[in-house]
Amino acid sequence: MKKLRGHEIRQVEADSIAQELGLEPGDRIVAVNGSEIEDIFDYRFLLQDTYVEVLVETKDGEECLLQIDKEPDEDLGVVFENGLMDDYRRCRNHCIFCFIDQMPPGMRETLYFKDDDARLSFLQGNYVTLTNMSDHDIDRIIRYRLGPVNISFQTMNPQLRCKMLRNRFAGEALKKADRLYEAGIPMNGQIVLCKGINDGEELEYSILKLSQYLPVLESVSVVPVGLSRYREGLYSLKSFTAEDAAEVIDRIESWQARIFKERGTHFIHASDEWYALAGRKLPEEECYDGYLQLENGVGMLRLLLNEFDAAVKALRASGTVSRSGAGSVTVSLATGMLAYPYIRQMAETMEAVCGGLKILTYPIRNRFFGESITVSGLLTGGDIAAQLAGRELGRRLFLPQNVLRSGEDVFLDDMRLGELEGTLQVRIDIVKLSGYDFVDSILRVWEEANGWREERQSPL
């Protein structure tokens, strides 16, 4: 089948250049300024000029060359069939720690797709292994000054990297980071730590080698491998113990002290899971260098606690909680095992601040994937329903935002939010991963129950 030229327009935005020029859904943009478009990055780069010539093939098969004067950052106002304007690239590796390989059968198809597409690194913050990147891809990143590039290094030992990724080219692919470094393209790194494989002295070596990319490589996170209960036939991996976690933290904090003294940045970061597992106090905010690795669970709990403390301080200063006559109000919270001790601590503070407020805090064990998975983002509606059935839930149940598919009301197991509400017979509020939203969400229900909410806006 002959491949169609260009990229199909799915939607034309109102009051846009495209609408003014008469472009319609089904038309295809073939080239800009004489250059064919490979994907969204070509398209955005070529449209930066104030004068552009756009070659369009209409849905009727006719070609027309549009000459357009516009503002430098002004878009044409079209939405394409595929946001990337190209096929997503599948991962070519068979990593010994891959979580997708540990998924149970029967889930929705999109959950089994393994991407390793550098373009998603810029669009969505995904981490890539470099094994799927050609010299052409590197050239375009350098040409367009795209960054940061988020890289899953795992180890700087080329032979060990081949073993961990089960790709004989994985060690050689590390040289692509050299080109990005030499071109000054910002990078962030990640190490998925596997017990007895890339930890210990191997981790020391990796940190040493990665620190040589400073300051272009801005940060590196170290996260523990996630092990589900669906590992039959997969590479034998062991979970880290509390003692292991303490050792990892000690190594990382030793390197942080050394690098900060020399370069003014902490650079290498242990994810929150290590501190929770070891029972260690979380580092202070300044240790996270501006929270460069939040999406990897580095500093997420510290930021949550700091925002919560600031919100409570503002609440007390507003005088809202000093009023008398508050009646008894019960609400409930549910979260993963990792965050539970911190959420419980926050709940107890809110009870002390708001008279008559009772907050029931429930930790949800991950029966679906296995109890070694402790993050709330991998909880299912089924686990929440089963473990809260028959429990006192009060006027409202609060759940963290990351239990749902982004932008939707669906859990990982395809249970819908409304279905869970019906099962538990309670209204559910979704709370953003913010200390401010945590306080305001609970405060709103407390005030509504006491008939006070309509009197003023939130102080937060």
Helices and strands as residue ranges (DSSP letters): E 7-12, H 17-20, E 28-32, E 35-36, H 40-46, E 51-57, E 63-69, E 78-80, G 100-102, G 109-112, H 118-124, H 135-144, E 149-152, H 158-165, G 172-174, H 175-182, E 187-193, H 200-211, E 217-224, H 242-263, E 268-270, H 272-278, G 285-288, G 294-296, H 300-318, G 320-322, E 329-336, H 340-353, E 357-364, G 376-378, H 381-388, E 397-400, G 401-403, H 417-424, E 428-431, H 435-449, G 453-455
